[in-house]
């Protein structure tokens, strides 16, 4: 295959040149019917290329196989056997992988620090989670991905689990020892799913953490929009080997996938793949060099600590994507929430994640000295202003033991069970019927089916008072919570 091809982009060019017109959706007719006030903001080009994938870009039988060709090129580019595109984000992709491996009445080893989309997959599928407890860094109040030894111990407790699912990289850039975990899983003939939403760029430079396919994972899902150059919602399944039934995985994806995919999302992923094959190594080398300089510049700001090697080690993370610049601001006497909000309001900059002591800046191959310099200047100004901030409200941080809530029933059974809403200060001992997830990064503190305790409830309630966002709770203020009746 010729990696200089971009079949979906070429098909869009052909569509324009032939002046095709569809008496089909979308009803805006390539922007002809779009309000001029909308066009003044969005432009006409997005509407001109918003056409049906089949019966539009391709014929009704998709006989030209533009999408299939683009997916095959992606698989070849990253060393996978198969690649499938999704326009519904890795949130859909990981659900399909879970259903394919353990759907029905199966169980799955799942790291407890997984993204909320994985918990949603448990609710959709009825899969029984067999939680792997993440390694807890009490000093930094930070969880690390599970180790191969922890996965081995989980298999010994739950040998009938259908497979394992691990998130790597985490939203913080910390990475698991995927090769070691894959070896443990494969010794039992079980597949390994990697939620690699933050790792689309990893196959394209050897100095980045190891790509899941190279490390032996059976399926991984990546979000092109997170660390690549695609539109929001662009995601890819990558599959290799025969431990996962590929036809079943395809069918599970089809159950969840939209029947009206946006070809702009597809085409952008196709073009990004070509870009990375041709120029990705140099682009990522420049991004890593920029990240190194940015880390040094931020470290020069008083009382701001850029987390690096302290996140790595035998009892910590296996590797680190240093394009994720995680800053601990607690020594300034302020919180990550305050830093995030000040940067947005006063410097018009958004950081990707914040919590009670940290804020995160994600670099990509699109950043340069100007954007990095703007961040350093803004952080310098924030640090000066921070001396005048009110102290942040105190957050009641639970111990690692208190964070591990007892699983009483399946997440699905709790979510769809008979539910009542109770005051949060009376909810300890009750079984949760909803997720409660500080977002970002989106790691649930409470999963449906878990028995609530005072420590976790106090953490969430005090967190909300300090600026934490818990958007998936029915009552985001957390004055009340949904529990099983």
N, C-alpha and C positions, 0 to 999 in steps of 0.2 A: 504493500500500500504506500501511496505517496503522501507523506505527512505535510506536504505543502498544500494539499487539497483542503477545502473547507466546504463540503457539499451543501450544507444548509445555507450558508451565506451565498454560495453560487446559485442555489435555487431561488433565493430571494431576488437576486439580480435578474435571473431569467424571467421571473414573474413580472417584474417591472418592465423589462424590455419588450415582452410580448403584450403588454398593456392588458393583462388579464383583468376580468371583472367578475365578481361572484354575486349571484342572486342567492346568497347564503349568509349566515352569520359571518363576521360580526356586523351588526346593523349600522355602524358608523360609515361603512363602505370606504375604507382606507382614508378616513378623515373627512369625506365629503359632507357627512351629516353632523360633524362635531362642531359644537358651539365655538364661535371665534374667540370667546373669552378663555375657553379651555386651550385652544390652539396657541393663544398668546403666551400661555405658561408652558405647556408641554411641547409645543411645536407640532408640525404636521408629520414629520418623519416616523415617529413611533406608530401612528395610526396607519401610515402607508404600508408598513411591514407587518401589521397585525392581521394575519390571514389564517384561514383554517389550515391545520397541518395536513389533513387528508381531505380530498375534495376541494383543495385550494392550492397550497404550495405543491403538494403531490396530488396525483389523481385519486379517485375514490378507492382504488385497490392498493394505493401506495406502491405502485409498480416500479417507481424509480428508486425507492428505498433510500431516500436522502437521509432520513434519521438513522436507519440501520448502518449506513456507510459511516456517518459521523460517529456513532457509538463504537464501531469496529476500529476506527482510527484512534479513538480515545483509549480503548483497551490496549492496543498495540503500543501507544505512546507511554503508558505507565506500567506495562508488563503484567496486565491482567488477562485472564482468558476471555472474559465478557465484561462489557460496560453497558449500563442502561441509564438513560437520562430521565430525570424527573423534574417537573416544574412545580412541585409541591414541597420543596425543601427536604433536608435530611430528616426532618421530623416524620415525613411519610416514609422515607426510604428505610429508616431503622425499624419502623413498625412492621413493614413488609418482611424484613429479614427475621424479626422475632416470630412472626406468624408462620413463616416458612419452616423454621427450625423447630418450634415448640408449640405451634398453634393447636387448638383443640383442647386437650386436657393435659398438656405437657408442662414441664418446669424448665427453668433456665437459670443458670448462675448469672447473677447481675450485680455489678458493683453498686453499692448503696449511694455513691456520689454521682449517679447517672443523671442525665438531663431530664427535665420534666416530660419531654416527648417520649422517652422510654417508659415512664410510668403511664403515660397515655396509651402506649402500646400494650402494656399489661392489662389495662382496663378494656381496651378494644378486644383483645385476643382471649382473655381469660387465662393467660399463662401464669403459672405459680412462680413468683420470684424466689430464688434461693439466694439471699443477700450475701455478698462478699463485703465484709467490713473494710472500709478504706483505712489506710494508715494515717493516724492523726498526729499532727505537729502541734503540740500544746503551746509551744512558745509563740508560734505565729497564728494560732487558731486557724489551721489550714489542713485540708485533707490531701493525701497523696494517692495516686493510683495504686491498685492492689499489686502485690508482688506475685511471681510465679509460685512461691511457697504458699501464699494465701489461697491462690486458686487451687493448688493441689489439696490443701486442707478442706476447701469447699467441696471438691470432688469426693473426698473420702466421706464427708458427711452426707452428700447427696449424689450417690453414684448413678441414679436414674435420670438425672437432669439431661435434657436433650442437647445442650450446648452451653456456651458461655458468651457473655456480652460484656465488653469493657470499653470505656470511653478513653481515648488517647489520640491526640493531646486533649487535656482538659481546657476549659476556657481560659485558664491562667498560663497555658503553654507547657505545663508539666506532662511528661510522657511515661507510659508504662513500658516494661520490658516485654514487648509484644512477642519477640522470638521465643523467650523463655515461657511465656504463657501458652503460646501456640504449641510448643513441644509438650507441655503438660496435657493440654486438651487432646492433641493428636495421639498421644500414648494410649488414650482411652477410646480412640476412634471417634471423638466428638468434635464438632465444628466450633470455630471461634469467630464471633462477629465483633468487628471493631467499629465503634462510632467515631469516625475520624473527621467529623464535620469541620474541625479547625485545621485539617491537614491536607487540603487539596494541593498545596504547593510542594509537599514533601518529596514527591518522586523526582523532582527536577533539580535537586542539588544534593551532593553527597555530604555536605557539612551540616545539613539539617537533620533532625531526628529521623530514624529509620521509617520508611514508608511501610504501611501495614502489609501490602502484598509481598514486598521483599522479605518481611519478617515472618511470613507463613500464615497470615490470617486467611480464612476461607472466604469471607465477604467483608468488605468495608464500605461505608457510606461517607461521602465527602460533600461539603457545601462549597461549590465553586464561588459563590458570592462572598464567602467569609474572607478567604485569604487569596482568592484568585481575582479575575477581572470579568466576572459574569454578573448578570442581574440578580437581585434578590429572588430567592426561591429556587435557584438553579442548583441541582444536586445530581450526583452520579452514584449508582451502585457499581462496585467492582467485585468480580467473583473469580475465583480460581479453584481448580480441583473438583472432586466429586463428592465431598462430604455433605454438600448442600444440594438438594434436588433443584436444579436450575429451572425446570419447568414449573415446579411448585412456587419457587420464589417469584418467577415472572407472573404467575397467576395471582399471587398475593398482592403484588404491586398493582396489578390491573384492578383488583377489588377496590383499592384505595385511591388510585390515580384519577385525576380529572379526565373526562372525555373531551375536554376543550383546552388542550395545552397551548400555552403561548409560545409561538415559534420564535419570538424575539429572545426568550430565555434559552431555548434550544440553540439558536444560531450564535448567541454570545458564548455559550460553552464550547461550541465547535471552533469558533475563532480563537478563543483563549487557549485551547489545546494546541492549535497550530503555532500560536505565539510562543508558548512555553517550549515546544519542541525546537523551534528555531532560535529563540533568544532567551529562554527562561533561565538558563544557567548563569548568564551574565547579569540578567536583571536581579536574580536572587542574590548573587554575590554582592552586587551594589547595595541591595537592601540590607544584607547582613552587616556589611561595613558601616552603613549609615546607622544601624541599630547599635553597633558597638560604640560609635561616637556619641550617639544620643544618650546612651546609658552613662557614659563618663560625664557628659555635660550636666545631666540631671543629678548625678551623685555630688556635683559641686555645689548644689543648692543646699543650704544649711538644713539639717534635720530631715532630709528626704533620703530614704534608702531604696535603691533599686535592687530588688531581690534577684539573686543569681545562683551562685554555687551553694548557698545555704538551702536551696530547694532540692539538691541532689544528694544521693547517698544510699547506702544499703537500706536504711530505714526511711528513706524519702523517695523521691522520684528517680526514674532511671535516666531520663534525659530531659532537655528543656529547649523549647523553641524560643530563641532569644529575640525573635521579632515581636514577641509579646513582652512589653516593657511594664512590669508590675512594680508599682511604687508604694512603699510603706510610708505613710505620712504621719503615723501615730506620734512620733517624737515632736511634731510641731504643736501638739496639743489640740489638733483638729481631727476630723474624721474624713474618710474617703468620700463620704456623701457630700460633705461641705466643700471639699476640693472640686469634686465633679460639678456641683451646682455653681460654684464661683466661676469656674472656667467657662461654663456654658453662658452664663449671664454676662460676664465682663469681657471675656476674650473671644466669645463666639466659637469655642472649641468644645467638642464632645469627646469624652473618654468612653471606652467601651464597657467598663464595669467599675463598680465601686462598692465598698462595704464599710464596715465600721472603722477600718484602719488603712485601707488600700484603695488605689485607683489604678486603672490599667489603660495603657495606650498601645494599640495594635498597629504595627507598621506593616506595610505591604510593598510590593515592588513598584507601586505608583508613587511612593513618597520620595522626597528629595531633600536637599539641604534647606530649602526654603520652608517646607512644611515642618521639618524637624526643628528648625530654628524658631519658627512661630510657637511651637509647643514649649521649647525651653524658655523663651521670653515670657510666655503666659504663665508658666509655672513659677518663674522668678517673681513676677508681679503678684501672683497669688500668695507666694510665701511671705512677701512683705505685708500684704493685707491680712494674712492669717493671724498675725500678732494681735489684731483687734477683734478677732472673732470671739463670740461667746463659746465657752466650753461645750462640746457636743454632749447631748443627753447620754447617760450611761446605758450601755446595753448589758443585760444579764447573760453572760456567756456560759452555756452548759458545759459540763465535763464530757470527754469522749464517751464515757459510759452512759451518761444521761441522754446523749444524742441518739443512742441505739434504741429506738422504740420497738416494743414487742409487736410482732406481726400476729394478728388474731385471725384474720380471714383474708381471702383473695382481694386484691384491689378492686377487681370487677364486682365482686359480691358487695363490697362496702359501698362502692359508687352508686350501684343500682338498687341498693337495699332501701328499707324503710328508714327515712331520715328525719331528724328533727334539728332545729337550730337552738343552740343553748349559749348562754353567756360564757365567754372564754374563761372567766375566773371560776366557773363551775364545771369546766370540761375535763379536768384531769381525771384519768381513769376510764373515760369514755373512748369509744372506737371511732376514729376519724372517718368521715365519709367524703372528704375532699382533699385535694392537694393544697399545701401551703408552701409556696416557693418564693424565696427571695430572688428577685429578677431585676437585672442580670446578677449572677450567671445562669440561674435557672435550675439549680440543684434543690430538689424538694427537701424541706426540713420535716415535712409530714407527708406521708403517703396514705391514701385510703386503705383502711384495714389495719392501721397501726393504732395501738393504745396510747393515748396522749398522756404526757406527764407534765407536772408543773414547770420543770426546768425548760423544756422546749417551748411551752406556751409563753413563759416569761421572756424567753429569748426573742420570740417573734413579736410579742406585744411591745417590749422595750425597743426592739429594732425598728418597728414602724414609727414609734415616737422619735427615733433618732434619724429617720429618713429612709429606712428600708422600704422597698416596694414589693408588695405581695399581691400581684394582680390576679392570680387565679382563684383566690378565696372568694366565696360569694360575698363576704363582707371584707373588703381590702383593709379596712381599719382594724380588723381583728377584734372588735368588741364582741362579736359573736362568731361561732364556728359551727359547721354542719357535722353532726355525729350520727351514728346508728341509733335508732330508737330502741 
